[in-house]
C-alpha cells in the first residue's frame, strides 16, 4: 500500500516553500498542522491550479459531487497516479480519495465560469463549449446591429456645469469628450463622478470638463482604452461589459466617436431578437 499526498505547484518537496503564488485554497498553507504525520506519506504529488479547478468542475458536472478545489486537487493527483500505475502493471489499481471540502465555499471562484475563464483555470473542453454558447447567444451579431443613435458629445473646454446639464437632460450616465479642433475622442465624463466632485466642493461648475474627465491617453497615460467598433462582435462587447458600464464606439483608428453602447442596449437587442423568434 502506498500513501501519497497532493500539494500545489510552488512548493518543493516536504513542504518547504518557494516564492510562487498558487490559487488552490487550503492546500500549501504557510504552516504545517500538528496532526499531520509526514512520515506516513510515501509520495508528494504536485498538482497545478488548472488541474485542481478543472477536475473539481468535472466532478460537479459529471458525478454530481459538489466538492471544492482541494478535493479536485487530490482527485487529479489520484488520476495521475492511477494512469502511471496502469502503464507498468496489468492489475487495476484501487485508490481511495478523501474529498474534504464543498463547492459552497467557492461561489465566486470555482463556480464562476467567467472567473475561471479569466484566470485560465478551466479545462479546454469546457472552455470551448462556453465560448461556443456565448457566440451562439448573439448569433454572430455585431455592435452595428444594436442600431445606436449618433453620439452626443462635449468639448474638453466646456464647463462642467454644461456637461452635467446635458447628461441630466438626456438621462445619460456619461458623455464622450471630443476635441473640437479635430473631433478626436480624448476621454469621457461621468455623471456620478461629476456630481460627487461638485457636492464635496472639489470641483466648481465653471471648471473645464478636461479637469474631471477620464482621459483616453496614449499607452502608459490616462485610462486603458479598448477599441470597440461597429464590427466588434456582441459576444466581445458582452465580455467588455463584465468590467465596464458603457462602451464608446469608434472607427478602427479611433478617430471618430460613432456612438455609446450600454448594457441596456445589449439587453434590448436580445429582447427584440427573442420577440422576432417568437412571432
Secondary structure, DSSP 8 states (H G I E B T S, - for coil): ---EEEEETTEETTTEE-S-----TTSS-SS--TT--GGG--EEEEE-HHHHHHHHHHIIIII---B-HHHHHHHHHHHHHHHHHHTT-SS----------BGGGGTTTTT-HHHHHHTT-S-HHHHHHHHHHHHHHHTT-BGGGG------EE-TTSBHHHHHHHHHHHT-SEEEEE-TTT--EEEEEEHHHHHHHHHTTSS-TTSBHHHHSEE--STTSSS----B-TTSBHHHHHHHTTT-SEEEEE-TTS-SEEEEEEHHHHHHHHHHHHHHHH-
